[in-house]
Amino acid sequence: MAVREVSIGNLRMGGDNPLVLIAGPCVIEDEKTTLQTAERLQQITSDLGVGLVFKASYDKANRTSVTSYRGPGMAEGLRILGRVKELFSLPVISDVHDVSQVAPAGEVLDIIQIPAFLSRQTDLLVAAGNSGKVINVKKGQFMAPWDMKNAIGKVESTGNTDIVLTERGASFGYNNLVTDMRSLVIMRELGCPVVFDATHSVQLPGGAGTASAGQRQYVGALSRGAAAVGIDGLFWEVHADPEQALCDGPNSLFLDDVGPMLKSIMAIDRIARGSE
C-alpha cells in the first residue's frame, strides 16, 4: 500500500516527500528557553532544507514520580506554543491526555499527539479524530506494529484520514526498550506516514528509580538505521543542556549536536528514496 501524504501547515509528510524532523524539548520549562530552542532549531533545519515541526509538552501526565515536573499546564503551555507559531511560523505538536483537552488543544496545535500509553483509548482517539487535526498516534510499548491498524480505524471512524504513526520502542524486560526496525516497515504498509522517535527509544523507563534514565549515545545510530529502512519523519527531544533538563534529560540530544547528526541522516534519506 502506498503511504498517503499528510499536510502539516506548509509541510508535506509521507508520499514521496523528504523526511520531516519533529523536535523540541520534552516539556515546556519556561517561555524564554522554549522560544530560544525553537529559533535555534529553525535556523538549523532551514540551513539544511529540512522541514521542522516544533514539539514540547504542556503537561507530562505520565511522569515516573508524583513529584516530577510536569510542565506549565494546558492554558499557559498552549499560549507559549502559540507564540512559537506566531514568531517562527512553525507547525507545533503536543500531547493530549483526556477527551477534555482535545478541543482547546486543537485551537493551537497543528498535530494532536496521542501518547503511547493511551494508544488504545477509544474515546480519546475518536475525539482527536473529530478535531480535524493531523493525529500522531504513538505505538504503545506493549503493542505489536500490526495492531496499530485498530488505532487507525478508530481515528478514521470520524472521517479523519490525516494520521501519522510513531514507533518509540517496545518493552524489553524491566526498565528497558528495544527498537524492532521491522515495525517501521510493517506500520508503513498500513498506509500512514511513519515517524521514528529515536530519543524515546533509548529511554530506560523508570531506570533511575524516581525518574527515567536513558542512553542518548545511541540516538544517532538508531536514527541512521531508521532512515535507511525508510521513514517519513524523525522525532527527537533536544535541549541546550540536557543534564539540567527538567524531564527526559538522559535521552535528549544536545542542541549543538542536531545539525551534524541531521545532515548525515538526510543524506541517507535521499539514498533510501532513490533521489541520490
N, C-alpha and C positions, 0 to 999 in steps of 0.2 A: 504494500500500500504506500502511495506517495505521501510524504509528510506535508501537511497543509501549511499554508503561510498565515501567520498571525500578525496583525498590525498593532504596534505599541507606540502611540504618538506618531512621530515621523519615521520610526524604525520598522523594519520588517524582520520577523524571525521565522525560521523554517523555510520550506520550499528549497530554492537554490541559493538562498542568501547566506552571506558570511556569518560566522559565529558572532553572537552578541554577548557582551560582558554585563553581568549583574553584579554590582559591587558596592560596598559601603561598610560602615561599622555594624557590629552585631546589634547594638542598641543605641538609641539616641541618648547621648550623655548630656549634651547641652547644645544650644543653638550655634554658638561660635564654632566649636570643633566640627559640628555636622556640616556647616557651610564651608568651612576650610577643606574638609575632606572631599566634599562634592566638587569644589572648584579644582582641586588638585587632580582628581580622577578625570574630570572633564578635559583638563589640559593633556593628560597622559593619553587618553583614548583618542582625542582629536588629533594629536600628533601622529598616531598610528593608524588613523582612519577606521577606528573600531566603534561600533555602536555601543552606547552605555545606558543602562538603567540603574538609577541610584536606589540602593536598598538600605533600610535601617528600621528597626522595630521600635514602635512607640510603647509596647508593653511585651515583655517576655514572660508569659504566664506559666511557662514550664521550666523555670529555674530549679536547680537541684535543691537549694535550701530556701526556707521561708524568709531568711534574712538577706538573700541575694538581691542585688539591684535589678529592678525590672524595667525601668525607663520612666519617662515623664508622664505617662498616661496618654490616653487617646486624644483628648482635646488639644493639649499642648504639643504632642507629637505630630499630629496631623497639621497643626499650624506651621511647625518647623519644616515638615516635608513640603508644604505648600510654598514656603519661601525658597526651597531648593528648586522647585518648578519655575517659580517666578524669576529668580535671579539667573538660573543657568539653562533654562528651557530643557530640562531633563525629565524623562518619564520616571516615576517613582513607584516602588513596591514596598508593601509591609504586610504583616500577618494580621489575620482576624482570628479570634478565639471562640466567639459565640455569635449567634444569629443577630443579636442586638448591635453588634459592631459593624455589620456589613454596610448598611445604608450610609452612616456618616463617613466610613472609610471610603466608600465609593465616590463620595463627593470630591475627594482629593487624589486618591490613588489611581494610577493607570493600570496596575496589576494588583489584584487581590490574591494574597498567598494563603493557602491552607497548610498549616504546619503538619509535619509528618505524623505526629501523634494523633492528629484529628482527620487523617485522610480517609477514614471510613465513616465519618459523621454525616449521615444523610441530610439532616436538616441544614447543617452548615454549608454543605456542598450545593444544595438546591438554592439556598438563599444567596450564596455567592453567584451562582449562575444567573439568577434573576436580576442581579445588579447590572448586567450588560457589559461588565468589565472583562478584560482578559483575566483568566483564572489560572494561577500556578498552583498545582497540587503536588506537594512533596510526598514521595512514596514513603510510607511508613517503614521503619526499620524492621518491622515484623511482617512485611508483605512481600509476596513474590511479584516480579515485574508484570507478569501476565494478568495478575489480579487487578491491576490499575484500570483495566477495561471497565470495571464496575464503577470506579470513581468517575471516569469519563462519562459513563451512561447517566450518572446522577446529575452531573452538570448539564449534559446535553438534553436531559428531560425538560429543561427550561427553554430550549431553543437556542441556547448559547453554545457555539462551537469553538469559541476562542479560548482554547485550553492548552496549557503547557504542562508537561510532566517533569519533575525533578528527581534525580537519583541522589541520595545522600548517604549511601552505605547501608548495610544490613547488620543486625546484631550478630556478633561472633563471640559467643560466650559472654562472660561478665565484663562490663566496663570496656568493651572493645567493639569496633565496627570494621567491616571489610567491604570493599567495593568489588562487585562482580561485574566486569565490563560487558558481559553478555546482556545485562539488564538494559544498557543503553540501546543496544540493537533491538531487543525484544520490545521495549516501550516505543521506539520509533516505528516499529511495524504496526502499532496501534493507530498510526496516522497523525499523532500530535508532535509538535516540536519537543525535543528533549534537552534538558539542561543538566549539566553535571555540577553538583555542589561539592567542590573539592575540599573546601575548608571544613565543612561539617563531616565529611567522610573520613577525616583524620582526627576527629574528636574522640576522646575517651570518656564516654558518658558517665558522670559521677566518679570519675577516676581520681579526683582529688579529695574525695570524702564529702565535703560540703559544696563542691563545685566540680565541673567537668575539666578534665585535663585534655591535652592534645599534642599532636606531632606535626607542627607546621612544616618541618623539613621535608615532608613527603608531598606537599601540595603541588609543587612543580611537576614532579614525576607523574603523579596521577592525572594532572591536568593535560600533560602532553599525551599520555596514553589515551585519555578520553577523546581528545581532538583527533587522534589517529583513527580511533574506532569510528568516529563520526557523530558529532553532536551539533545542536543548534544554538546553545548558549552555555556559558560558564558562569558559575556563581562563586564569588569569593568574598569572604569577610575580611576587611582591611582596617588598619588602624595606624596612626602615625607612630604610636609607641604601644604595641600590643602587651608589653609587660605591665603597663599601667591601665589597660582597658578594664572597664567595669563588668564586662561579660565576654566570654569566649576568647580571651587573650591568647591562650596557649595554641589555639588552632587558627588564629587570624594572621594574615600576612602583614609584614611591614609595608607601609605605603610606598616607601622608596624601592621596594622590590617589584612592584606591579609592572612598571614599564618594561624592564628587561625580560621578565618572565612572559608577559603577554606577547611581546614581539616574536619570540620563538614559537609560541603556541599558534599564533596567526599564520606563521609560515607552514606549520603542519596542517592547519585547517585548509589552506589553499591547496596543498598537495592532496589531502583527503577528498576534496571536492573536484579534483582534476582540473583546477584552474591554474596550475603551475607545473 
